[in-house]
Amino acid sequence: MRRAAAAATERPRVVALLALFAWVAAGSPAYAGDGAPSPSAPPGAAAPPSAPAPTGATVEGSAELSTYADTDNVTVVTPTARAGVRDDAEGWRIGARYLVDVVSAASVDIVSTASSRWSEVRHVAGVDGEYGPGDLRGAASASVSVEPDYLSLSGGLSPSWKIDDDHVTLALSYAVGHDTIGRAGTPFSVFHRTLLRHQMAAGASFVLGPSAILWLGADAVVERGDQSKPYRYVPMFDAATAERVPRGAHVALVNALRRDERPLEQLPTSRDRFAVTGRWLHRSSWATLRLEERLYTDSWGQLATTTEGRYAMDLSDRTTLAPDLRVHVQSAAGFWRRVPTVSDTPAGPVIPSLRTGDRELGPLVTVTAGADLRVALGQRIAATRIALVFRLAAIHTSFLDALFISQRQAIFSAVGFDGAFQ
């Protein structure tokens, strides 16, 4: 099943003005994607001595090993590989990607159900491509994700148009996903739920001058299906004892005060998500500043704001360091109850129809501070280009109204290389 740890596995890359323009022109998807090429000099700046720019088809490849570990006893190891071919002169690109998530967990949620540590492996494969030698450009992608208890299929299209002498780029995107949710060790034919997801986005990038770009976008996600976790049991309490259960209450205290009823989680079977994003980029002679703000709301009553800043500095002709800071603040879903209570009636106990123990649906604040280091092993513009990329980030989450845990610290690290060969 998808976990909060996945949020820590975003892989941002250092990008400069021209590379960033190509990236933001492609749109602002609701779910984070991969990065872009290394920095280059801004328009009008003197370029360092280098070999002539390659022409014709270029073979690209990259590999990465990332790790995530937190104080809630969750670890994730993810090897990733990608390969592709592109021809910028002809305006086309095609690529494929494969990754494996190896998850091991003994989190407080598992402990609270008297379960032992478990491990799980997720395989993800995808293909993507784009074509457009002129002002109109189209891109398509498809992917499949397989876990012992989860199967996800998705695909999408994203056209873009350059207008006003390339000073404005308009972008649209649509993606559809079909997820099958099951139980480990049980065939889908015996038990499964389905989730259908439609994701739409629109945006525009504006060249504000020789060194600045503004991106404005909006996206919507329509989800239909039961997303309730088939493993998550929600503790119930009497109204009289609810006030005795503090935030971050220990498992032993919760078990001592809860009622015998412990029903499975039940979430609404539909969810509509909406977000608007603004992104501003400025390139100086030796650095790129990126500032981003995203506002989010959904039909479950959650509100969120995500603010991010990144400053990519060219330490030398071949080395770029990019520190970043991200702050995410969200409110609780409308049906969230840290201490869900049962009403006793003459007909018997009445359990809340909507109930969850997922603290990610409660109020929280997450602060992420990290940095990327990119080291080119040769000239940035050459027939053969290879670079090493390193990522290190510290993540702190404060759960403002949850059981079992009030805060979580995590470390995310990644090391990889990417290369282009003509």
C-alpha positions in Angstrom: 0.0 0.0 0.0 1.1 3.5 -0.5 2.8 5.1 2.5 3.7 8.5 3.8 7.3 7.5 3.3 6.8 7.9 -0.4 6.4 11.6 0.0 10.0 11.8 1.0 11.2 10.2 -2.2 10.8 13.1 -4.4 14.0 13.5 -6.5 14.4 17.2 -7.3 17.4 18.2 -9.5 19.3 21.4 -10.0 18.2 23.2 -13.1 19.1 26.6 -14.6 17.0 29.0 -16.6 16.8 27.3 -20.0 16.5 23.8 -18.7 13.8 25.0 -16.2 11.9 26.7 -19.0 11.5 23.4 -20.8 10.5 21.7 -17.5 7.8 24.2 -16.4 6.4 24.4 -20.0 5.5 20.7 -19.7 3.0 21.5 -16.9 2.7 21.2 -13.1 1.4 17.7 -12.3 -0.3 17.0 -8.9 2.3 14.3 -8.2 6.0 15.0 -8.2 8.1 13.7 -11.1 11.7 13.5 -12.1 14.1 16.4 -12.6 15.8 18.0 -15.5 19.3 18.5 -17.0 22.1 20.3 -15.4 22.5 24.1 -15.4 23.7 26.1 -18.3 24.5 29.8 -18.7 21.5 32.2 -18.9 20.7 33.9 -22.2 23.3 36.6 -23.0 25.9 35.3 -20.5 29.3 34.4 -21.6 29.6 30.6 -21.9 32.7 28.9 -20.6 35.0 27.2 -23.2 33.6 23.9 -24.3 33.3 21.5 -27.2 30.8 22.2 -29.9 27.2 21.3 -29.0 26.4 17.8 -30.2 23.9 17.2 -33.0 21.8 14.2 -33.9 20.3 11.5 -31.7 21.6 11.3 -28.2 21.4 8.2 -25.9 20.6 9.1 -22.3 20.9 6.9 -19.2 20.7 7.3 -15.4 20.8 5.2 -12.3 20.1 6.1 -8.7 20.0 4.5 -5.3 18.0 6.3 -2.6 17.3 5.4 1.0 14.7 6.7 3.5 14.7 6.0 7.2 12.6 7.6 10.0 12.2 7.4 13.7 8.9 5.5 13.3 11.0 2.4 12.2 10.3 2.6 8.5 13.0 2.2 5.9 12.8 2.3 2.2 15.6 1.4 -0.3 14.9 2.4 -3.9 17.2 1.6 -6.9 16.1 3.3 -10.1 17.3 3.0 -13.7 16.3 5.1 -16.7 17.3 5.0 -20.4 16.2 7.0 -23.4 17.0 8.5 -26.8 16.3 12.0 -27.9 17.0 14.3 -30.9 16.5 17.9 -30.0 16.9 19.0 -33.6 14.1 16.8 -34.8 12.1 17.4 -31.7 11.5 13.9 -30.3 12.3 11.9 -27.3 11.5 8.4 -26.0 12.4 6.8 -22.7 11.8 4.0 -20.2 12.2 3.8 -16.4 12.2 1.0 -13.8 12.4 1.2 -10.0 12.1 -1.1 -7.1 10.9 0.0 -3.6 12.0 -2.3 -0.8 10.1 -1.3 2.3 10.7 -2.6 5.8 8.5 -1.3 8.7 7.9 -1.8 12.4 6.0 1.5 12.8 3.8 2.3 15.8 0.8 1.5 13.8 2.1 -2.1 13.3 3.0 -2.3 17.0 -0.5 -1.2 18.0 -2.0 -4.2 16.2 0.4 -6.6 17.8 2.0 -7.3 14.4 5.7 -7.9 13.8 8.0 -6.1 11.4 7.1 -6.8 7.8 8.8 -6.2 4.4 7.4 -5.5 1.0 8.7 -5.0 -2.5 7.1 -2.7 -5.1 8.0 -2.8 -8.8 7.3 0.2 -11.1 7.9 0.3 -14.8 7.1 3.1 -17.2 7.6 4.5 -20.7 7.3 8.1 -22.0 7.9 10.1 -25.0 7.3 13.4 -26.7 7.3 14.9 -30.2 7.1 18.4 -31.6 9.6 20.1 -33.8 7.6 23.3 -33.9 5.6 25.4 -31.5 3.1 22.5 -30.8 4.5 19.7 -28.7 2.9 16.5 -27.4 4.0 14.1 -24.7 2.6 10.7 -23.5 3.4 8.4 -20.7 2.3 5.1 -19.3 3.3 3.1 -16.1 2.5 0.1 -14.1 3.1 -0.5 -10.4 2.9 -3.9 -8.8 2.9 -4.8 -5.1 1.7 -8.0 -3.4 -1.6 -6.4 -2.5 -1.8 -3.5 -5.0 -1.8 -3.1 -8.8 -1.8 0.4 -10.4 -2.0 1.2 -14.1 -1.8 4.8 -15.4 -1.3 6.7 -18.6 -1.5 10.3 -19.7 -1.1 12.9 -22.5 0.3 16.5 -22.2 0.3 18.9 -25.2 1.9 22.3 -25.0 2.0 25.4 -27.3 4.6 28.1 -27.6 3.2 31.5 -28.5 4.3 35.1 -28.6 7.7 34.3 -30.1 8.3 31.7 -27.4 7.7 34.2 -24.6 4.6 32.3 -23.5 4.0 28.5 -23.3 0.6 27.0 -22.6 0.4 23.5 -21.3 -2.4 21.0 -20.7 -2.3 17.5 -19.3 -4.7 14.6 -18.6 -3.9 11.3 -16.9 -6.0 8.4 -15.8 -5.1 5.8 -13.3 -6.8 2.5 -12.3 -5.8 0.9 -8.9 -6.7 -2.5 -7.6 -6.4 -2.8 -3.8 -6.3 -6.2 -2.2 -4.8 -8.2 0.7 -1.4 -9.9 0.7 -1.7 -13.6 0.1 -5.3 -13.3 -1.2 -6.1 -13.4 -4.9 -7.8 -10.3 -6.4 -10.6 -12.7 -7.5 -11.4 -13.3 -3.8 -11.0 -9.8 -2.5 -10.3 -6.5 -4.1 -11.4 -2.9 -4.3 -10.9 -0.5 -7.2 -9.9 3.2 -7.4 -10.3 5.2 -10.6 -8.4 8.5 -10.8 -8.6 11.3 -13.4 -6.0 14.0 -13.2 -6.2 17.2 -15.2 -3.8 20.2 -15.2 -3.4 23.5 -17.1 -0.8 26.2 -16.8 1.3 28.8 -18.6 4.9 29.9 -18.3 5.9 33.5 -19.0 9.4 34.7 -19.9 9.6 37.9 -17.9 13.0 38.9 -19.3 16.4 37.4 -20.1 16.7 36.0 -16.6 13.3 35.3 -15.1 10.3 33.0 -15.7 6.9 32.8 -14.0 4.8 29.7 -14.1 1.1 29.7 -13.0 -0.9 26.5 -13.0 -3.9 24.7 -11.6 -4.7 21.0 -11.4 -7.6 18.8 -10.3 -7.8 15.1 -9.4 -11.1 13.2 -9.4 -11.0 9.9 -7.4 -13.8 7.4 -7.3 -13.5 4.2 -5.2 -12.9 3.0 -1.7 -9.4 4.0 -0.6 -9.8 2.5 2.9 -6.8 0.4 4.1 -7.9 -3.2 4.5 -5.3 -3.7 7.3 -6.1 -0.6 9.4 -8.2 -1.1 12.4 -9.5 2.0 14.2 -9.6 2.0 18.1 -13.0 3.2 19.5 -13.6 5.0 22.8 -16.5 6.0 25.1 -17.3 9.7 25.1 -16.6 9.7 28.9 -13.0 8.5 28.4 -12.2 10.5 25.3 -10.7 13.4 27.3 -8.3 11.1 29.0 -6.6 10.2 25.7 -3.9 12.9 25.0 -2.3 13.7 21.7 0.5 11.2 21.0 -1.0 8.7 23.5 1.2 5.6 24.0 -0.1 2.3 22.6 -0.4 0.8 26.1 -2.6 3.8 27.2 -4.8 3.5 24.1 -5.3 -0.2 24.6 -6.2 0.4 28.3 -8.8 3.0 27.5 -10.4 1.9 24.2 -13.5 -0.2 23.8 -13.6 -3.8 22.5 -14.8 -2.6 19.1 -12.0 -2.0 16.6 -13.6 -1.7 13.2 -11.8 -1.4 9.9 -11.0 2.0 8.5 -13.8 3.5 6.3 -13.1 6.5 4.1 -15.5 8.3 1.7 -15.7 6.6 -1.7 -15.1 9.8 -3.6 -12.6 12.6 -3.4 -12.0 15.7 -5.5 -8.7 17.5 -5.2 -7.9 21.0 -6.4 -4.6 23.0 -6.3 -3.1 26.1 -7.7 0.6 26.7 -8.1 2.9 29.7 -8.7 6.5 29.3 -9.5 9.1 32.0 -10.0 12.6 31.4 -11.3 15.5 33.9 -11.6 18.9 33.2 -13.1 21.9 35.3 -12.2 25.4 34.9 -13.7 26.2 32.0 -11.4 23.0 30.8 -9.6 19.3 30.0 -10.1 16.7 31.0 -7.5 13.4 29.1 -7.5 10.4 30.0 -5.3 7.2 28.1 -5.3 3.8 28.2 -3.6 1.0 25.7 -3.8 -2.4 26.0 -2.3 -4.6 22.9 -2.0 -8.1 21.9 -1.0 -10.3 18.9 -1.5 -13.8 17.6 -0.9 -12.8 15.9 2.3 -12.3 19.3 3.9 -8.5 19.4 3.9 -6.6 22.6 3.3 -2.9 22.8 2.7 -0.2 25.2 1.7 3.3 24.2 0.5 6.1 26.7 0.2 9.4 25.8 -1.3 12.6 27.6 -2.1 15.8 26.4 -3.9 19.0 28.2 -4.7 21.3 26.4 -7.2 24.8 27.8 -7.1 27.5 27.1 -9.7 30.5 26.5 -7.5 32.6 25.9 -10.6 32.2 25.1 -14.3 31.4 21.4 -13.4 30.0 21.6 -9.8 26.6 22.8 -8.7 25.3 22.9 -5.1 21.5 23.5 -4.5 20.2 23.9 -0.9 16.5 23.9 -0.6 13.8 24.4 2.1 10.2 23.2 2.0 7.4 23.8 4.5 4.1 22.0 4.3 1.1 22.8 6.5 -2.2 21.1 6.4 -5.5 21.0 8.3 -7.5 17.8 9.1 -10.1 16.2 6.9 -13.6 17.0 8.0 -14.3 13.5 9.4 -10.9 13.2 11.2 -11.2 12.3 14.9 -8.2 11.6 17.0 -10.4 9.9 19.5 -13.4 8.4 17.7 -16.3 7.6 20.1 -19.1 5.1 20.1 -22.7 5.9 21.0 -24.6 3.3 23.0 -28.3 3.2 22.0 -31.1 0.7 22.9 -30.5 -0.9 19.5 -26.8 -1.4 20.3 -23.6 0.6 19.9 -23.4 3.0 16.9 -19.9 3.3 15.3 -19.0 6.4 13.2 -19.7 5.6 9.6 -16.5 7.4 8.5 -13.4 6.6 10.6 -9.7 6.5 10.1 -6.4 6.1 11.9 -4.4 7.6 9.1 -2.5 10.5 10.8 -1.7 11.9 7.3 -5.4 13.0 7.2 -5.0 14.9 10.4 -3.4 18.3 11.0 0.4 18.4 10.6 3.4 20.5 9.7 6.4 19.1 7.7 9.7 20.9 7.2 12.2 19.5 4.8 15.8 20.9 4.5 18.2 19.4 2.0 20.7 19.9 -0.7 21.7 18.5 -4.1 25.3 18.3 -5.3 25.9 17.7 -9.0 29.4 17.1 -10.3 30.0 16.9 -14.0 32.9 14.5 -15.0 33.5 16.2 -18.3 32.4 19.2 -20.3 28.7 20.1 -20.0 28.4 20.4 -23.7 30.1 17.5 -25.4 29.4 14.3 -27.3 29.7 12.4 -24.0 28.4 13.9 -20.8 28.5 12.2 -17.4 27.6 13.6 -14.0 27.3 12.3 -10.4 24.4 13.5 -8.4 24.0 13.4 -4.6 21.0 14.3 -2.5 20.6 14.6 1.3 17.6 15.8 3.1 16.3 16.0 6.7 12.6 15.8 7.3 10.7 16.8 10.5 6.9 16.2 10.8 4.8 17.4 13.7 1.5 15.6 14.1 -0.8 18.1 15.8 -3.7 15.8 16.8 -2.8 12.1 16.4 -2.6 9.0 18.5 0.6 7.0 19.2 3.0 9.6 17.8 3.5 13.4 17.9 6.5 13.9 15.7 8.7 12.0 13.2 12.2 12.7 12.0 13.5 11.2 8.7 16.6 11.2 6.6 16.5 10.8 2.8 19.7 10.3 0.8 20.4 9.4 -2.9 23.4 8.9 -5.0 23.3 8.4 -8.8 24.7 9.3 -12.1 23.3 10.4 -15.4 24.9 10.5 -18.8 24.3 11.4 -22.4 26.1 9.8 -25.3 25.9 10.7 -28.9 
